[in-house]
Amino acid sequence: MRCATAAVAIAFTVLAIAAASTGATAAGRGKPRAPASRGVYIVTVKPSAVGVDSRAYYISILAAVVGSKEKAEEALIYSYTTALTGFVAKLTPAQLAVLRKHPDVLQAMPDVKYSLHDHDNLN
């Protein structure tokens, strides 16, 4: 069962990377919108040890970047628990640079919202 969960997480990550790199405009069906909130990032990390609370693990990674557990809890927006090992956090550019160097961080991508409708062309 753990293998199936890992396979789903890997597949989701590959799809997210492909969508981010090609964008919705590749087929001419929409335009990427600006991020809803500047400085919000989807962070993928290495899996935690068995039995470790995932939220506590994410907070520990963020605390190393932002300086304290309290600031880490404020920065954490969402914790993934099933499809992905990671979290969403609001970070400054300097914090993002430090986070990307953390040994447990695999990647950090901006949270970008895409629209399937071209609001400039409503034919």
N, C-alpha and C positions, 0 to 999 in steps of 0.2 A: 504494500500500500504506500510505503514511504517513497518507493521508486516512482510510482505513478504520480505522486504529488510533486516530486522533483521534476519529472518530465513535463508536467503541466506548467510549472513555474518557468522552466527553460523555454518552453514554447511561447508562453505569454511574453517573456522578455524579448525573444527574437522578433515577435510580431510588433511589439512596442517600438523597438529600434527601427525596424523596417518602415513602420508608419511615420516615425519621426524623420527618417532620412529621405523618404520619397515625398512625403507630404500628401495632402489631399488634392493638391493642384496637379499632380502628375497626370491624371486623367482629364484635367480641365473641368472638374466638377465642383470645385469650391476653392476657397482661399483660406490659408491659415489665419486665424485671428490672433491678435496680441494676447499674451497670457492674461488671464483674468486678474491675477494679482502678481505684481512684479516680485521676483525673488522667491517664488514657490518652486520647489524641485522634488522630483521623484528620485529617491535614492535606493539603489539595489545594493544589498550587502551579502557577505558570506553567511551561510546558515550558522545559527548559534549552537552551542553545545546542547546535547539532549537534556531535556528537563529544565532548561533555562527559559524564563519568561521572555517572550520575544519583545514585548514593550519595554521591559527593563533593559534588555540588550540594546535596543535602539536609543533609549535615553542615555545609556552609558557612552555610546558613540557620539551622540550629539553633545553631551556634557564636555567631552574632550575638546570639542570644537568651539562651543559658545562660552565655556568657562564655569558653568555650574549646572547642577541637576535642575534647579528652578528655571533657569533660562532655557534649558533643553526641553523641559515640559511645555514652556510657552511656545517654543519654535516648532514642536511636533504637531502636525495637523492631522495625520492619519497613519495608522499602522496596518500594514498588510499582514494577514494571518494565513491565507490559504494559497492564493495564486502566485504569490511573489514573496521573497524574503526581502523586506525593505519597508520604507516609510516615505511619507511626504512631509517636508519641512519648509518653513519660511526662513531664508538665509540671506545675509548680505553677500556681496561678491567676495569679500575677504574671507568670510566663514566658509563659503563654497570652496574656495581654493584650498583651505586647510582640510576640509572634509574629504576632498578628492584624494588627498595624500594619506588618509587614514588607512591602515593595513586591512581593515575589514570591509572597506567600501569598494564595490566593484564598478559602479558608475553612478553619476548624478546628472539627470537630464532636466531641463526646464519643463514644467507642467504647461503644455500648450493645448489650447482648445481649438479644434477644427470644426468648421461648419460645412455641411453638405450642400447648403443653399448659397448661391451667389447673390447676395443682396443688392449688388449693383446692376444685375441683369435679370430682371423678373419677367422674362418673356414667357 
